[in-house]
Amino acid sequence: MMHAIGQLLITLLNIYLFIIIAGVVISWLIAFDVINTRNPQAGNLVRLIERITQPVYAPLRKFIPPIGGIDITPIIIIFGIYLLQSVIASIFFSAPAITITG
């Protein structure tokens, strides 16, 4: 049971990691005029990713300004996700199994 919970948490973090990376790539494509946000589908995708990522980015952006015009918040969040996954793995997968004898 504990392994399943740990695996679920790690999977959810991997999905969020994918969303962050997709958001970064999409922001680059918008910056280089590859994606036009006036396109309804592209605009909807950008808004969806922003709704998912902004609650995590906003508190960090208060303390970490862009460096040279580059927002490093996604990089910090990605490192945080890897750290959190490591902690989850050590808690849920390294703990000895509890056995009841009697």
C-alpha positions as CSV (number, residue, x, y, z in Angstrom):
1,M,0.0,0.0,0.0
2,M,2.8,2.4,0.9
3,H,4.6,1.7,-2.4
4,A,1.4,2.5,-4.3
5,I,1.0,5.8,-2.6
6,G,4.7,6.7,-3.1
7,Q,4.4,5.7,-6.8
8,L,1.3,7.8,-7.2
9,L,2.9,10.9,-5.7
10,I,6.0,10.4,-7.9
11,T,3.8,10.0,-11.0
12,L,1.8,13.1,-10.2
13,L,5.1,15.1,-9.8
14,N,6.3,13.7,-13.1
15,I,3.1,14.9,-14.8
16,Y,3.6,18.4,-13.3
17,L,7.2,18.3,-14.4
18,F,6.1,17.6,-17.9
19,I,3.6,20.5,-17.8
20,I,6.3,22.9,-16.6
21,I,8.7,21.8,-19.4
22,A,5.8,22.1,-21.9
23,G,5.1,25.6,-20.6
24,V,8.7,26.6,-21.0
25,V,9.0,25.3,-24.5
26,I,5.7,27.0,-25.5
27,S,6.9,30.3,-24.1
28,W,10.0,30.0,-26.3
29,L,7.9,29.2,-29.3
30,I,5.8,32.2,-28.6
31,A,8.9,34.4,-28.1
32,F,10.3,33.3,-31.5
33,D,6.9,33.8,-33.2
34,V,6.4,30.1,-34.0
35,I,3.2,29.9,-32.1
36,N,0.6,32.7,-32.5
37,T,-1.5,33.2,-29.3
38,R,-4.2,34.8,-31.4
39,N,-5.0,31.3,-32.6
40,P,-7.8,30.1,-30.3
41,Q,-6.4,26.7,-29.7
42,A,-2.9,28.0,-28.9
43,G,-4.4,30.7,-26.7
44,N,-6.4,28.1,-24.8
45,L,-3.4,25.9,-24.3
46,V,-1.3,28.8,-23.0
47,R,-4.0,29.8,-20.6
48,L,-4.4,26.3,-19.3
49,I,-0.7,25.8,-18.7
50,E,-0.6,29.2,-16.9
51,R,-3.5,28.3,-14.7
52,I,-1.7,25.1,-13.7
53,T,1.7,26.6,-13.1
54,Q,1.1,30.1,-11.8
55,P,0.0,29.0,-8.3
56,V,3.4,27.5,-7.8
57,Y,5.4,30.2,-9.7
58,A,3.8,33.3,-8.1
59,P,5.2,32.9,-4.5
60,L,8.7,32.3,-5.8
61,R,8.5,35.2,-8.2
62,K,8.0,37.5,-5.2
63,F,11.5,36.6,-4.0
64,I,13.4,35.7,-7.2
65,P,13.4,38.4,-9.9
66,P,14.2,37.5,-13.5
67,I,18.0,37.4,-14.1
68,G,19.0,39.2,-17.3
69,G,15.3,39.1,-18.4
70,I,15.2,35.3,-18.0
71,D,12.7,33.9,-15.5
72,I,14.5,31.1,-13.6
73,T,11.4,30.1,-11.6
74,P,10.7,27.0,-13.7
75,I,14.3,25.8,-13.1
76,I,14.0,26.2,-9.4
77,I,10.6,24.4,-9.4
78,I,12.1,21.5,-11.4
79,F,15.0,21.1,-8.9
80,G,12.4,21.2,-6.1
81,I,10.4,18.5,-7.8
82,Y,13.5,16.3,-8.1
83,L,14.3,16.9,-4.5
84,L,10.7,16.1,-3.4
85,Q,10.7,12.9,-5.5
86,S,13.9,11.9,-3.8
87,V,12.4,12.5,-0.4
88,I,9.3,10.5,-1.4
89,A,11.3,7.7,-2.7
90,S,13.4,7.5,0.5
91,I,10.3,7.6,2.7
92,F,8.1,5.2,0.8
93,F,10.5,2.8,-0.8
94,S,13.5,2.6,1.6
95,A,11.5,2.0,4.8
96,P,11.6,-1.5,6.1
97,A,8.4,-3.4,5.7
98,I,6.3,-3.8,8.8
99,T,5.4,-7.3,9.6
100,I,2.9,-8.5,12.2
101,T,3.7,-11.8,13.7
102,G,1.7,-13.5,16.3
